[in-house]
Amino acid sequence: MRTKNVPMVALLAAGMLAAMSTSPAAAADVLLPHPGPDGLVWVQEQTGDGGVVSAGAWDRLPTVLTVACEGDGSVHATMESQGNQVADLIVDCPVGTTGTGTVSMDPGMVTGSFSIGIDASDDTIRWALTVTQPE
């Protein structure tokens, strides 16, 4: 392994930890269902700020980012691919119901690796996200 790859490996590991940890409420009511065979990423549930790093996006397919949340506030999602911001989305998070927002990107906008950052207006905001590439 080359030394310059260590930071990416660390980011991928951190992203996987963020994607795998869930709160007890996740089992009771899922904010976003599993994306199925078109899915690249599914973060079932997180609370507060967070994000995910992944790879494997194909430049010949469109990419769809969906963010859902619940609480009293909002989440701000930003997505980058190959060093370029490709999506910026603010989703209102109502109390007692799920708010959802989606950004669809044309083929070629997301290719290879990508990252998504979530900035929640409050640490109690529940959120989930999916990234899909429908064929």
C-alpha positions, -999 to +999 in steps of 0.1 A: +000+000+000+014+034-009+016+060+018-006+085+000-035+060+001-036+059+039-059+090+042-084+076+018-084+043+036-090+061+069-119+081+053-135+049+039-132+032+073-148+063+090-176+063+064-183+027+069-185+031+106-209+060+102-230+039+078-231+009+101-240+025+134-276+029+141-297+040+171-323+018+187-351+038+171-339+027+136-354-008+141-389+006+149-393+031+120-370+034+091-367+069+076-356+055+042-361+020+030-332+000+016-325+013-020-324-022-036-301-032-064-296+003-077-282+014-044-246+025-039-250+037-003-277+034+024-272+051+058-302+037+076-302+063+105-279+087+122-285+116+146-268+150+144-240+158+121-223+131+100-217+118+065-203+090+044-175+083+019-179+057-008-167+047-042-180+028-072-201+054-089-203+048-127-200+079-149-225+065-175-255+064-151-275+092-134-270+095-097-298+102-072-291+115-036-321+112-012-321+125+023-348+120+049-350+134+084-373+139+114-370+163+143-374+200+148-351+217+123-333+209+091-303+191+076-279+205+050-264+178+027-235+185+004-221+159-020-187+160-036-172+138-064-136+139-075-131+172-056-162+190-071-194+198-053-222+181-072-251+185-049-264+209-022-296+201-005-315+215+025-343+193+039-368+205+065-372+180+093-407+182+109-416+168+143-434+134+142-432+129+104-404+125+078-392+153+056-375+141+023-354+158-003-339+145-035-313+157-060-309+139-094-276+143-112-269+136-149-245+109-160-209+120-156-215+143-126-206+116-101-178+093-110-157+069-089-154+081-053-177+106-036-185+120-002-216+134+015-216+156+045-246+162+067-249+193+089-279+190+112-294+221+128-297+202+161-279+171+175-313+154+180-323+155+143-326+119+129-316+115+093-310+088+067-297+089+031-294+068+000-273+072-032-286+053-062-277+049-098-308+037-116-303+019-149 
